[in-house]
Amino acid sequence: MQIRDELASMRWRSNGHFAAPLILRVPIGGYINGAIYHSQCGEVTFTHLPGLRVVFPSNAEDACGLLRTAIRSEDPVLFLEHKKLYREMYNRSPHPGADFTIPFGKAKVVKAGESLSIITYGALVHKSLLAAQDVERRKAGVSVEVIDLRSLAPYDWDAIRASVEKTSRVIIAHEDTLSFGYGAEIAARIADELFTHLDAPVKRVAALDTWVGYHPHLESAILPQTDDLVRTIDQLLAF
């Protein structure tokens, strides 16, 4: 209630006279065998709140740049930090310098491609890259583009539009549950504004609509995996 009714509305209900420059750093995400209390994603609960910035970096460099932007912001920022990514080596990088920042609402093309676009963020960025490499090894002439949103509210519609117009096939992948998830908004807007550019249905890859189980086999079945992305890419390429 305090995040929704107080923090997010401060600037609006004061007609711009007051701000709420506060950062909420929140560990989030699964793939750690942490079960229902420690393996959930719930970013969509907050991304529809006017006045609240929501960011979700997938690597250390982006976390550094986005956190500096958050510190300098006059608005409240929900800074989501994936627990599994704390433990990974592939997402580390040298310190980018004391003045390095990344603006909110600016996505990153982490892999360019021509055949299909994957719009994603968080832990699904790496899984999307692995899936893209798998498909490209098997299918000559296919290249998959992977877009890391980094910032969920606001999000980079220009980057999404440019990618979809180029590839004409798109998957939105996220770790939160499928129904009423973050990908639904992106998929709806693509269908509404970019329908004539599509050569196949907009697909979503996400967690099942249930709590995350503690047993590794349950967690693996519930959360989106690289194989799920590979199957969906293959489906879309068949159109």
C-alpha positions as CSV (number, residue, x, y, z in Angstrom):
1,M,0.0,0.0,0.0
2,Q,2.8,2.5,0.8
3,I,4.6,1.8,-2.5
4,R,1.4,2.2,-4.5
5,D,-0.5,4.9,-2.6
6,E,2.3,7.0,-1.2
7,L,5.6,6.6,-3.1
8,A,4.3,6.2,-6.6
9,S,1.7,9.0,-6.3
10,M,3.8,11.6,-4.5
11,R,4.7,13.7,-7.6
12,W,1.2,13.5,-9.1
13,R,-0.8,14.3,-6.0
14,S,1.4,17.3,-5.1
15,N,1.2,18.6,-8.7
16,G,4.9,18.3,-9.1
17,H,5.9,20.1,-5.9
18,F,7.2,17.0,-4.1
19,A,9.3,14.1,-5.3
20,A,10.1,10.7,-3.8
21,P,13.7,10.0,-4.6
22,L,13.9,6.5,-3.0
23,I,15.3,3.2,-4.3
24,L,13.9,-0.2,-3.3
25,R,16.5,-2.8,-4.0
26,V,14.7,-6.1,-4.2
27,P,16.2,-9.6,-4.6
28,I,14.0,-11.6,-7.0
29,G,13.8,-14.7,-9.2
30,G,14.3,-18.4,-9.1
31,Y,16.5,-21.1,-10.5
32,I,17.9,-21.5,-7.0
33,N,15.7,-24.3,-5.6
34,G,14.2,-21.8,-3.2
35,A,10.5,-22.8,-3.5
36,I,7.6,-20.4,-3.0
37,Y,9.2,-17.8,-0.7
38,H,12.4,-17.4,-2.5
39,S,11.9,-18.2,-6.2
40,Q,9.1,-16.0,-7.3
41,C,9.0,-13.1,-9.8
42,G,6.3,-10.5,-9.4
43,E,7.5,-7.5,-11.4
44,V,4.2,-7.1,-13.2
45,T,2.6,-6.2,-9.8
46,F,4.5,-3.0,-9.9
47,T,5.1,-2.1,-13.6
48,H,1.5,-0.8,-14.1
49,L,1.8,1.8,-11.2
50,P,2.1,5.3,-12.6
51,G,5.1,7.2,-11.2
52,L,7.1,4.1,-10.2
53,R,10.2,3.2,-12.2
54,V,11.0,-0.5,-12.4
55,V,14.4,-1.8,-13.7
56,F,15.7,-5.3,-14.0
57,P,19.3,-5.7,-15.1
58,S,20.7,-8.9,-16.4
59,N,24.4,-8.3,-15.8
60,A,26.8,-6.4,-13.5
61,E,27.6,-3.6,-15.9
62,D,24.0,-2.7,-16.5
63,A,23.2,-3.0,-12.8
64,C,26.0,-0.4,-12.2
65,G,24.7,2.0,-14.8
66,L,21.1,1.7,-13.9
67,L,21.8,2.0,-10.2
68,R,23.6,5.3,-10.7
69,T,20.6,6.6,-12.8
70,A,18.3,5.5,-10.0
71,I,20.3,7.3,-7.4
72,R,20.1,10.5,-9.4
73,S,16.4,10.1,-10.1
74,E,13.7,12.2,-8.3
75,D,11.2,9.4,-8.7
76,P,10.9,6.1,-6.7
77,V,12.7,3.2,-8.3
78,L,12.1,-0.5,-7.8
79,F,15.5,-2.0,-8.5
80,L,15.1,-5.7,-9.1
81,E,18.2,-7.9,-8.6
82,H,18.0,-11.5,-9.7
83,K,19.4,-13.8,-7.0
84,K,20.6,-16.4,-9.5
85,L,22.6,-13.7,-11.3
86,Y,24.4,-12.9,-8.1
87,R,26.1,-16.3,-8.5
88,E,26.9,-16.3,-12.2
89,M,30.3,-15.7,-13.7
90,Y,29.2,-15.0,-17.3
91,N,27.5,-11.7,-16.5
92,R,30.5,-10.1,-14.8
93,S,32.6,-7.3,-16.4
94,P,35.2,-4.7,-15.5
95,H,34.0,-1.6,-13.6
96,P,32.8,0.9,-16.3
97,G,33.9,4.0,-14.4
98,A,32.5,6.4,-11.9
99,D,30.4,8.3,-14.4
100,F,28.9,5.4,-16.2
101,T,25.1,5.6,-16.4
102,I,22.3,3.9,-18.4
103,P,19.1,5.9,-18.9
104,F,15.8,4.3,-18.0
105,G,13.7,3.1,-20.9
106,K,16.8,2.2,-23.1
107,A,17.0,-1.4,-24.2
108,K,20.1,-3.1,-25.4
109,V,20.5,-5.3,-28.5
110,V,22.7,-8.1,-26.9
111,K,22.6,-10.1,-30.2
112,A,21.7,-8.9,-33.6
113,G,19.6,-11.1,-35.9
114,E,17.3,-11.0,-39.0
115,S,15.0,-14.0,-38.6
116,L,13.3,-13.6,-35.2
117,S,13.3,-11.3,-32.2
118,I,13.3,-12.3,-28.5
119,I,12.3,-9.5,-26.2
120,T,13.4,-10.4,-22.7
121,Y,15.1,-9.3,-19.4
122,G,16.7,-10.7,-16.3
123,A,17.8,-14.3,-16.2
124,L,16.0,-15.1,-19.5
125,V,18.5,-13.0,-21.4
126,H,21.2,-15.6,-21.1
127,K,18.8,-18.5,-21.7
128,S,17.6,-16.6,-24.9
129,L,21.2,-16.3,-26.1
130,L,21.8,-20.1,-25.5
131,A,18.5,-20.9,-27.4
132,A,19.5,-18.6,-30.3
133,Q,22.9,-20.3,-30.6
134,D,21.2,-23.8,-30.5
135,V,18.8,-22.9,-33.3
136,E,21.5,-21.2,-35.4
137,R,23.7,-24.2,-35.3
138,R,20.9,-26.4,-36.6
139,K,19.4,-24.1,-39.2
140,A,21.6,-22.5,-41.9
141,G,20.8,-18.9,-42.6
142,V,18.8,-18.3,-39.5
143,S,19.8,-15.5,-37.1
144,V,18.0,-14.6,-33.9
145,E,18.0,-11.1,-32.3
146,V,17.9,-10.8,-28.5
147,I,16.8,-7.6,-26.9
148,D,17.4,-7.0,-23.2
149,L,14.8,-4.5,-22.0
150,R,16.8,-3.7,-18.8
151,S,14.1,-1.1,-17.9
152,L,10.5,-2.4,-17.5
153,A,8.8,0.9,-16.6
154,P,9.4,2.8,-18.8
155,Y,10.3,0.3,-21.5
156,D,11.9,1.0,-24.9
157,W,9.1,0.7,-27.4
158,D,11.3,2.2,-30.2
159,A,13.8,-0.7,-29.8
160,I,11.0,-3.3,-29.8
161,R,9.4,-1.8,-32.9
162,A,12.6,-1.6,-34.8
163,S,13.4,-5.2,-34.1
164,V,10.0,-6.5,-34.9
165,E,9.9,-4.5,-38.2
166,K,13.2,-6.1,-39.1
167,T,12.5,-9.8,-38.2
168,S,8.6,-10.0,-38.5
169,R,8.7,-12.8,-35.8
170,V,8.8,-12.2,-32.1
171,I,8.9,-14.0,-28.7
172,I,8.5,-12.2,-25.4
173,A,10.2,-14.2,-22.6
174,H,10.1,-13.6,-18.9
175,E,10.3,-15.5,-15.7
176,D,7.0,-14.3,-14.1
177,T,3.9,-16.3,-14.7
178,L,2.4,-16.4,-18.2
179,S,-1.2,-15.3,-17.5
180,F,-1.6,-11.5,-17.0
181,G,2.2,-11.3,-17.2
182,Y,4.5,-8.5,-18.4
183,G,4.7,-10.1,-21.8
184,A,1.0,-9.7,-22.3
185,E,1.3,-5.9,-22.6
186,I,4.1,-6.1,-25.0
187,A,2.4,-8.7,-27.1
188,A,-0.8,-6.7,-27.2
189,R,0.9,-3.5,-28.3
190,I,2.9,-5.4,-31.0
191,A,-0.4,-6.9,-32.3
192,D,-2.1,-3.5,-32.2
193,E,0.6,-1.3,-33.7
194,L,2.8,-3.7,-35.7
195,F,0.3,-6.3,-37.0
196,T,1.2,-5.6,-40.7
197,H,4.8,-6.4,-40.0
198,L,4.2,-9.8,-38.5
199,D,4.7,-13.0,-40.4
200,A,3.7,-15.2,-37.5
201,P,1.8,-15.0,-34.2
202,V,3.4,-13.2,-31.3
203,K,4.5,-15.9,-28.8
204,R,5.3,-15.7,-25.1
205,V,7.5,-18.0,-23.0
206,A,7.1,-17.7,-19.3
207,A,6.6,-19.6,-16.0
208,L,3.5,-21.8,-15.5
209,D,0.6,-20.3,-13.6
210,T,1.6,-21.8,-10.3
211,W,4.0,-21.4,-7.4
212,V,7.6,-22.5,-7.9
213,G,8.3,-25.9,-6.4
214,Y,11.3,-26.6,-4.2
215,H,12.3,-29.9,-5.8
216,P,14.7,-29.2,-8.7
217,H,12.6,-31.2,-11.2
218,L,9.5,-29.2,-10.2
219,E,11.3,-25.9,-10.5
220,S,12.7,-26.9,-13.9
221,A,9.2,-27.8,-15.1
222,I,7.6,-24.6,-13.8
223,L,10.1,-22.0,-14.8
224,P,11.0,-21.2,-18.4
225,Q,14.0,-23.0,-19.7
226,T,16.3,-22.8,-22.7
227,D,14.6,-25.8,-24.3
228,D,11.2,-24.0,-24.1
229,L,12.7,-21.1,-26.0
230,V,14.2,-23.4,-28.6
231,R,10.9,-25.1,-29.2
232,T,9.1,-21.8,-29.6
233,I,11.7,-20.4,-32.0
234,D,11.4,-23.6,-34.1
235,Q,7.6,-23.2,-34.2
236,L,7.8,-19.6,-35.3
237,L,10.4,-20.3,-38.0
238,A,8.0,-22.9,-39.5
239,F,5.5,-20.2,-40.4
